[in-house]
Amino acid sequence: MWAGIDVRDEVGSTNEELMRDARPFTALTADFQSAGRGRLDRVWQAPPGSSVALSVSMPLPSDPARWGWVPLLVGVALRRSLRRLTDVELGLKWPNDVLARATLHDEWRKVAGILCNVVGGTEPLVIIGMGINVYQSREELPLPEATSLSLCGAVVSREELIATVLEELSSTSAAWVDGSLDHTYRASCVTIGQQVQISLGDGPVEIGRAVAVDEMGRIVLQEAGGGQVPHAAGDVVHVRPRDTVEIDDEFFKIQQPDPAVFVDHLESELLGSPRTMRRADVAHAVGTDTETTRLIWRALGFASPRDEDLVFTEVDAQALRRLHEAMAEGALDATTAMGLARAMGRTTDRLAMWALQLITDMVAGENEGFDSRTAFLAAERTVEMMDTFEPLLNYVMRRNMAVAISRLIADAEPESHVGVVRTIGFADLVNFTQLVRELSERELAQLVSRFEGTASDIVAAHGGALIKTVGDEVLFSHTTVEGAVAIGFDLLDLAAEDDVIPRMRVGMAKGRVLARLGDVYGTVVNRAARLTAAADPGTLLVDKAVADAISGGDLARAVPHPTVFLTGLGEVIPWVLKRESH
């Protein structure tokens, strides 16, 4: 959309240069500004090459009531640009600043500022000046409350940053008119919920709690007497900082977007296109019939819509086309293609719920319970993080595929054998049912998360495979007995030393298992599960195959255990493994 981008070594002020010949969709950036200005005519200057000085000219909304939102939504575009390129924690300060901090526990400091100048005429324009601190040292910053991306631990290319800002301004400019990103600004604005003071130059100073940003983009202060006063402009100082976004309950009810509209908006952001297609449209785009697309869609784990419903996007059609082409070209047969679709659908469904819950817990902080404010803020944060998640997910998938291939080659056996030889282990939390009754919801969530997380780390550290976790139980496998036993001992040590996780018991068996759908099946799996139930708290109970394999080594010794009756398996003589003392 940009008609021209002018790059210069030095100018007086990028805003003033553009205002001399204001034309829509032009941009100017300079390596050095000798007469840069911020709000309230403050001097803004940085050493050459250390920052981004960028001004753009864009049309204003036809409705003047939306003009107050322009600098706020430019802040949203700037924040999104920086989030795409860095891991810095970012917030917005009403009305014109982007704040940054290296960690959640640091103080907010200004990393970027915005200055808007209106150019009148039959089609008014706004000149938007943006200054972003990139490489400055602490000594080179004009104010103690400022920071730079490098001071926050981020290294970025100024050219890439400028290009990203221009892209984000292009993609968010429609929201200046339709208000679709107003809630995004409110969710990111750290001014809301704080005690602030607002001054207008030499005018009076007003102090109050910032409780909302209203429909015109004005900050609303709740003053000591209880009255609520909107302010369209002013110099804001955060008197009482806070770490989390807190939105006044009453104003949140008024400003909260319609849930259906909100979800549709986020879905469009996630997928990159809105819902514009019916089932027949998708079938036509894919080049097949509606029944085939229905089967693929259902295999991926999504609900089947009615024929007349507009539920599909261009991205949906592209994804279904790739799978259909793989079948049509013979790379995959239909059974395998559907199986892969189910595997990916089931895995990513759980992954999506898990990731969203983790981010929701982070947003909720120490607050008990769950409310609509937390849900809206967590949803926004999750969508913002997708550019980070997606390449990481692709990398982890490829890395795990390499591990799976190595196991496949190692497991190669004569065709007469069915399944693969594995040592299977179960770890079970003792008295979990009683704990569920005693713990609060937050304490229970903390226990389950810690158990799953630390158990996963231990299994991975020893080269095992985590098959699944079910609340109070974890199922894992290993290609070697020694690796599985090391996992078992470490899990027991974890429970003995951890203040949150209760005591554990571990059961283990070795033999041939059937590996399908990411799970393992067979008598060996059942035997390991039954041994776990029969184990005493804090012990590792194994079958004869494991005991025989471990004998003679220096990892553990096997001590016979009294005969136990295992449901479905009959009487078995198990063994208790104890660490060899060195």
C-alpha positions in Angstrom: 0.0 0.0 0.0 3.0 2.3 0.4 3.3 4.7 -2.6 6.9 5.7 -1.7 9.5 5.0 1.0 12.2 7.6 1.3 15.4 6.6 3.1 17.9 9.4 4.1 21.1 9.8 6.1 19.9 12.8 8.0 16.9 15.1 8.4 15.7 17.7 10.8 12.4 16.0 11.6 10.8 13.2 9.7 7.4 14.5 10.6 8.1 18.0 9.4 9.6 16.7 6.2 6.5 14.7 5.3 4.2 17.6 6.2 5.8 19.8 3.6 4.3 17.7 0.9 1.7 15.5 2.5 0.6 12.6 0.2 -1.2 9.5 1.4 0.8 6.2 2.0 4.3 7.7 1.9 7.0 6.9 4.4 10.3 8.6 5.4 13.0 7.2 7.6 16.4 8.6 8.5 19.6 7.4 10.1 19.7 10.6 12.2 17.2 13.3 13.2 18.8 16.6 14.2 15.5 18.3 15.3 13.2 15.4 16.3 10.3 16.2 18.6 8.0 14.2 20.8 4.8 15.1 22.5 4.6 18.5 24.2 7.4 19.6 21.9 10.0 17.5 23.8 13.4 17.0 22.1 13.8 13.5 20.7 17.4 12.7 19.5 19.6 9.7 19.4 23.1 8.9 18.1 23.2 8.0 14.4 22.4 4.4 13.7 21.1 3.7 17.2 17.4 4.0 16.7 14.5 4.0 14.2 13.1 7.4 13.2 10.1 6.7 10.9 7.2 8.9 9.8 4.3 7.8 7.6 1.4 9.6 6.0 -2.0 7.9 6.0 -5.7 8.9 5.5 -7.7 9.5 8.6 -11.0 7.8 9.2 -14.0 9.6 7.8 -15.7 9.6 11.2 -13.8 12.2 13.4 -15.0 10.3 16.5 -12.5 7.6 15.5 -9.5 10.0 15.2 -8.6 9.6 18.9 -8.0 5.9 18.3 -5.4 6.4 15.6 -2.3 6.9 17.9 -3.6 4.1 20.2 -3.9 1.6 17.3 -0.5 2.7 15.9 0.8 1.6 19.3 -0.9 -1.8 18.7 0.9 -2.1 15.4 4.2 -1.1 16.9 3.8 -3.6 19.8 2.9 -6.4 17.3 6.0 -5.5 15.2 8.3 -5.8 18.2 6.7 -9.0 19.4 7.3 -10.6 16.0 11.0 -9.8 16.2 11.8 -10.0 19.9 11.0 -11.8 23.1 10.8 -8.6 25.1 7.8 -8.1 27.3 5.8 -5.1 25.9 2.9 -2.9 27.0 1.2 0.3 25.9 1.0 3.5 27.9 -1.9 5.8 27.0 -1.8 7.6 24.7 1.5 7.5 22.8 4.1 5.2 24.3 5.3 1.6 23.9 6.8 0.3 27.1 9.3 -2.6 27.5 10.9 -4.7 30.2 13.2 -7.7 29.9 11.3 -9.8 32.4 7.9 -9.8 34.2 9.6 -8.5 37.4 11.3 -5.5 35.9 10.0 -2.0 35.8 8.2 -0.7 32.6 10.4 1.7 30.6 9.6 3.6 27.4 11.1 2.0 24.3 9.1 3.8 21.6 7.0 6.9 21.2 4.4 8.1 18.7 3.6 11.6 17.6 0.6 12.3 15.3 0.0 15.5 13.3 -3.2 16.1 11.3 -3.0 17.7 7.9 -6.4 19.2 6.9 -8.1 19.2 3.6 -11.0 17.6 1.8 -9.4 14.2 2.7 -7.5 14.8 6.0 -4.2 13.0 6.5 -2.3 12.0 9.6 1.4 12.2 9.8 2.6 9.5 12.2 6.0 9.9 13.7 7.5 6.9 15.5 10.8 6.7 17.4 12.1 3.3 18.5 15.1 2.9 20.8 17.1 0.0 19.3 20.8 0.1 20.2 21.2 2.9 22.8 23.2 2.4 25.9 21.8 3.6 29.3 24.0 6.7 29.0 22.7 7.5 25.5 19.0 7.6 26.5 17.4 11.0 27.2 15.5 9.9 30.3 16.1 7.5 33.2 12.6 5.9 32.6 13.6 5.0 29.0 15.2 1.8 27.7 16.2 0.3 24.4 15.7 -3.1 22.8 19.3 -4.0 23.3 19.1 -3.1 27.0 16.2 -5.6 27.2 18.4 -8.3 25.6 17.0 -8.1 22.0 19.1 -7.8 18.9 17.2 -6.7 15.8 17.9 -5.3 12.4 16.6 -1.7 12.0 15.8 -2.4 8.4 13.7 -5.5 9.3 12.0 -3.6 12.1 11.0 -0.7 9.7 9.7 -3.2 7.1 7.7 -5.1 9.9 6.2 -1.8 11.2 5.0 -0.8 7.7 3.5 -4.3 7.2 1.7 -4.1 10.6 0.4 -0.6 9.8 -1.0 -1.9 6.5 -2.8 -4.8 8.1 -4.2 -2.9 11.1 -5.3 0.3 9.4 -8.8 -1.1 8.7 -9.3 -1.2 12.5 -9.0 2.6 12.7 -12.4 2.6 11.1 -14.2 -0.5 12.3 -12.8 -0.7 15.9 -12.0 -4.4 15.6 -8.7 -3.9 17.5 -10.0 -1.6 20.2 -10.2 -4.5 22.7 -6.6 -5.5 21.7 -5.4 -2.0 22.8 -7.3 -2.2 26.1 -5.9 -5.6 26.8 -2.3 -4.4 26.2 -2.7 -1.0 27.9 -0.8 -1.1 31.2 -2.2 2.3 32.1 -5.7 0.8 32.8 -5.9 -0.1 36.5 -3.2 2.2 37.6 -3.3 5.3 39.8 -2.1 8.0 37.4 -1.7 11.8 37.2 -2.6 13.7 34.0 -1.3 17.1 33.2 -2.0 19.4 30.2 1.1 21.5 29.8 0.9 24.3 32.4 -2.7 23.4 33.2 -4.1 21.6 36.3 -2.9 18.1 37.3 -5.6 15.5 37.8 -5.1 12.3 39.8 -7.2 9.2 39.8 -7.4 5.6 38.9 -7.4 4.9 35.1 -10.4 2.5 34.8 -11.1 2.4 31.1 -10.5 3.7 27.5 -13.9 4.8 26.2 -15.4 4.5 22.7 -13.6 7.7 21.5 -10.2 6.5 22.8 -10.2 8.8 25.8 -8.7 7.6 29.1 -11.3 7.5 31.9 -10.2 8.5 35.4 -12.1 7.6 38.6 -11.4 10.4 40.9 -11.3 10.5 44.7 -14.9 11.6 45.0 -16.0 8.6 42.9 -16.7 10.6 39.7 -15.4 9.3 36.3 -13.9 11.8 33.9 -12.7 11.2 30.4 -9.5 12.8 29.1 -8.8 13.1 25.4 -5.2 14.3 25.8 -2.6 14.8 28.5 0.8 13.8 29.8 0.3 10.7 31.9 2.5 9.6 34.8 1.9 6.1 36.3 1.9 6.9 40.1 1.3 3.3 41.3 2.8 0.7 38.9 1.4 -2.8 38.6 2.5 -6.0 36.9 -0.8 -7.2 35.5 -3.6 -5.6 33.5 -6.6 -4.9 35.6 -9.7 -3.6 34.0 -12.5 -2.1 36.0 -15.4 -4.6 36.3 -18.1 -2.2 35.3 -16.3 -0.7 32.4 -15.2 -4.1 31.2 -18.8 -5.1 30.9 -19.5 -2.1 28.8 -16.4 -2.3 26.6 -16.2 -6.1 26.4 -16.6 -7.1 22.7 -19.3 -9.6 21.7 -17.8 -13.0 22.3 -18.8 -14.4 18.9 -17.3 -11.3 17.1 -14.2 -11.5 19.3 -13.7 -15.2 18.5 -14.3 -14.7 14.8 -11.7 -11.8 14.8 -9.1 -13.9 16.5 -9.8 -16.9 14.2 -9.3 -14.7 11.2 -6.0 -13.5 12.7 -4.8 -17.0 13.4 -5.8 -18.4 9.9 -5.0 -15.3 7.9 -8.4 -15.1 6.2 -12.1 -14.9 7.2 -14.8 -17.6 6.7 -16.0 -17.2 3.1 -16.5 -20.7 1.8 -19.1 -23.5 2.1 -18.4 -27.2 1.9 -19.1 -27.2 -1.9 -16.8 -24.3 -2.4 -14.0 -26.1 -0.6 -14.6 -29.3 -2.6 -14.4 -27.3 -5.8 -11.2 -25.6 -4.7 -9.6 -28.9 -3.7 -10.7 -30.6 -6.9 -12.8 -33.4 -5.3 -16.3 -34.2 -4.1 -17.9 -32.9 -0.9 -17.8 -36.4 0.8 -14.0 -36.6 0.5 -13.5 -33.2 2.0 -16.0 -34.1 4.8 -14.0 -37.3 5.6 -10.7 -35.4 5.7 -12.2 -32.6 7.8 -13.7 -35.1 10.3 -10.4 -37.1 10.5 -8.7 -33.8 11.5 -11.0 -33.7 14.4 -13.3 -30.8 13.4 -17.1 -30.8 13.6 -19.0 -31.4 10.4 -20.9 -28.2 9.4 -24.1 -28.0 7.4 -23.8 -27.7 3.6 -25.1 -24.1 3.7 -22.8 -22.9 6.5 -20.0 -20.4 5.7 -17.4 -21.9 8.0 -14.3 -22.5 5.8 -11.5 -20.2 4.9 -9.0 -20.1 2.0 -6.4 -21.6 4.4 -8.7 -24.5 5.1 -9.0 -25.2 1.4 -5.3 -25.0 0.9 -4.6 -27.5 3.7 -7.2 -30.0 2.5 -5.9 -29.6 -1.1 -2.3 -30.6 0.1 -3.6 -33.8 1.7 -5.9 -34.7 -1.3 -3.0 -34.1 -3.7 -0.8 -36.5 -1.7 -3.5 -39.2 -2.1 -4.1 -38.4 -5.8 -0.4 -38.6 -6.6 0.0 -41.9 -4.8 2.4 -40.6 -2.1 -0.1 -41.7 0.5 -3.0 -44.2 0.3 -6.4 -43.1 1.6 -6.1 -45.1 4.8 -2.7 -43.7 5.7 -3.7 -40.1 4.8 -6.7 -40.4 7.1 -4.6 -41.9 9.9 -2.1 -39.1 9.6 -4.9 -36.6 9.7 -6.3 -38.2 12.9 -2.9 -38.3 14.5 -2.2 -34.6 13.9 -5.7 -33.6 14.8 -5.7 -35.4 18.1 -2.2 -34.4 19.1 -2.6 -30.7 18.2 -6.1 -30.5 19.9 -4.5 -31.5 23.2 -1.5 -29.3 22.5 -3.7 -26.3 21.8 -5.7 -26.8 25.0 -2.5 -27.3 27.0 -0.8 -24.2 25.7 -3.8 -22.0 26.1 -4.2 -23.2 29.7 -0.6 -22.4 30.5 -1.0 -18.9 29.1 -4.3 -18.4 30.9 -2.6 -19.3 34.2 0.2 -16.8 33.5 -2.4 -14.1 32.8 -4.5 -14.9 35.8 -1.4 -14.7 38.1 -2.3 -15.1 41.7 -6.0 -14.5 41.1 -8.2 -17.4 42.1 -11.0 -18.5 39.7 -11.6 -17.8 36.1 -13.6 -14.9 34.6 -14.2 -13.3 31.2 -11.5 -10.7 31.7 -8.9 -13.4 32.1 -10.3 -15.4 29.1 -10.2 -12.3 26.8 -6.7 -11.3 27.8 -5.3 -14.9 27.6 -6.8 -15.3 24.1 -5.2 -12.1 22.9 -1.8 -13.1 24.3 -2.0 -16.6 22.8 -2.7 -15.2 19.3 0.1 -12.7 19.6 2.5 -15.6 20.5 1.6 -17.8 17.5 4.5 -16.4 15.4 6.7 -17.8 18.1 4.8 -21.1 18.6 4.6 -22.1 14.9 8.3 -22.4 14.0 9.0 -24.0 17.4 6.2 -26.6 16.7 7.6 -27.3 13.3 11.1 -27.7 14.7 10.0 -30.0 17.6 8.0 -32.2 15.1 11.1 -32.6 12.9 13.4 -33.3 15.8 11.0 -35.9 17.3 10.6 -37.5 13.8 14.3 -37.9 13.7 14.2 -39.7 17.1 11.3 -41.9 16.0 13.1 -42.9 12.8 16.2 -43.9 14.8 14.0 -46.1 17.0 12.3 -47.6 13.9 15.7 -48.6 12.4 16.9 -50.0 15.8 13.7 -52.0 16.2 14.0 -53.7 12.7 13.3 -57.4 13.3 12.5 -60.4 11.2 9.0 -60.2 9.7 7.8 -63.1 11.8 7.9 -60.9 14.9 5.0 -58.6 15.7 5.7 -55.5 17.8 8.9 -54.2 19.4 10.8 -55.0 22.6 10.4 -52.3 25.2 10.7 -51.8 28.9 7.4 -50.2 30.0 7.1 -48.2 33.2 4.2 -46.7 35.1 4.6 -44.1 37.9 1.6 -43.4 40.1 1.0 -40.7 42.7 0.0 -42.2 46.1 -3.3 -41.2 47.7 -4.2 -38.9 44.8 -7.9 -39.4 45.2 -7.7 -38.1 48.8 -5.6 -35.2 47.7 -8.2 -34.1 45.1 -10.7 -33.7 48.0 -8.3 -31.8 50.1 -6.6 -29.4 47.7 -8.0 -26.2 46.2 -8.5 -26.0 42.4 -5.3 -23.9 42.1 -3.3 -26.2 44.3 -4.5 -29.2 42.3 -3.6 -27.6 39.0 -0.2 -26.7 40.4 0.4 -30.3 41.5 -0.7 -31.9 38.2 1.3 -29.4 36.1 4.4 -29.9 38.2 4.0 -33.7 38.1 3.6 -33.8 34.3 6.4 -31.3 33.7 9.0 -32.8 35.9 8.1 -36.4 34.9 8.4 -35.4 31.2 11.8 -33.8 31.9 13.1 -37.0 33.6 11.9 -39.3 30.9 13.5 -37.1 28.2 16.8 -36.7 30.1 17.3 -40.5 30.0 16.3 -40.9 26.4 12.9 -42.5 27.1 9.6 -41.9 25.4 6.7 -40.4 27.3 3.6 -42.3 26.1 1.0 -40.4 28.1 0.0 -38.8 31.4 -3.4 -39.2 33.0 -3.7 -37.0 36.0 -1.9 -39.0 38.7 -0.1 -41.5 36.4 2.6 -41.4 33.8 3.3 -44.1 31.2 6.8 -44.3 29.6 8.9 -46.7 27.6 12.6 -47.2 26.9 14.6 -49.3 24.5 16.9 -50.4 27.3 16.2 -51.7 30.8 18.9 -49.6 32.3 17.4 -46.4 30.9 13.9 -47.3 32.2 15.2 -48.2 35.6 17.2 -44.9 35.8 13.9 -43.1 35.0 12.1 -45.0 37.7 14.7 -44.2 40.4 14.7 -40.5 39.5 10.9 -40.3 39.6 10.9 -41.8 43.1 13.7 -39.3 44.2 11.6 -36.5 42.8 8.6 -37.4 44.9 10.8 -37.9 48.0 12.4 -34.4 47.7 9.6 -32.3 46.2 7.3 -30.3 48.6 4.4 -30.3 46.1 4.5 -33.8 44.6 3.4 -36.7 47.0 5.1 -40.1 47.2 5.2 -42.2 44.1 5.3 -45.9 43.3 6.7 -47.3 40.1 5.9 -50.6 38.2 8.0 -51.9 35.3 7.9 -54.8 32.8 9.9 -55.9 29.8 8.9 -57.6 26.6 7.3 -57.2 23.2 4.6 -54.6 22.8 2.5 -53.3 19.9 3.1 -49.6 19.2 0.2 -47.9 17.5 -1.4 -44.4 17.4 1.3 -43.1 19.7 0.4 -45.6 22.4 1.6 -49.1 23.4 -0.5 -52.2 23.9 -0.1 -55.8 25.1 0.4 -58.0 28.1 3.7 -56.3 29.0 1.8 -53.0 29.4 -0.9 -54.6 31.5 1.7 -56.3 33.7 3.6 -53.0 34.3 0.3 -51.3 35.3 -0.7 -54.1 37.7 2.7 -54.1 39.3 2.4 -50.4 39.9 -0.8 -50.9 41.8 0.8 -53.6 43.9 4.0 -51.6 44.7 4.5 -50.1 48.1 4.8 -46.3 48.2 8.4 -45.2 47.4 9.4 -48.5 45.7 10.1 -49.8 42.2 8.4 -53.2 41.5 9.4 -55.1 38.4 8.8 -58.4 36.6 11.3 -61.2 36.2 12.5 -60.0 32.7 13.6 -56.6 34.1 15.2 -58.2 37.2 17.2 -60.6 35.0 18.3 -57.9 32.7 19.5 -55.7 35.6 21.3 -58.4 37.5 25.1 -58.2 37.4 25.1 -54.5 36.6 26.1 -51.7 38.9 22.8 -49.7 38.7 20.6 -51.8 41.0 20.0 -55.1 42.6 16.8 -57.1 42.6 15.2 -58.4 45.8 12.5 -61.0 45.6 9.0 -59.8 46.7 6.2 -62.0 48.0 3.9 -63.5 45.4 1.1 -61.1 44.3 -2.1 -61.7 42.4 -2.4 -59.5 39.4 -5.9 -59.1 37.9 -6.1 -60.8 34.6 -2.6 -62.2 34.9 -2.8 -64.5 37.9 -0.1 -65.1 40.5 3.3 -63.4 39.8 6.6 -63.3 41.7 7.8 -59.7 41.3 11.1 -58.1 42.4 11.9 -54.9 44.2 14.8 -52.9 42.7 17.1 -51.2 45.1 20.0 -48.9 44.1 23.5 -50.4 44.4 25.5 -48.5 47.0 28.9 -47.2 45.7 
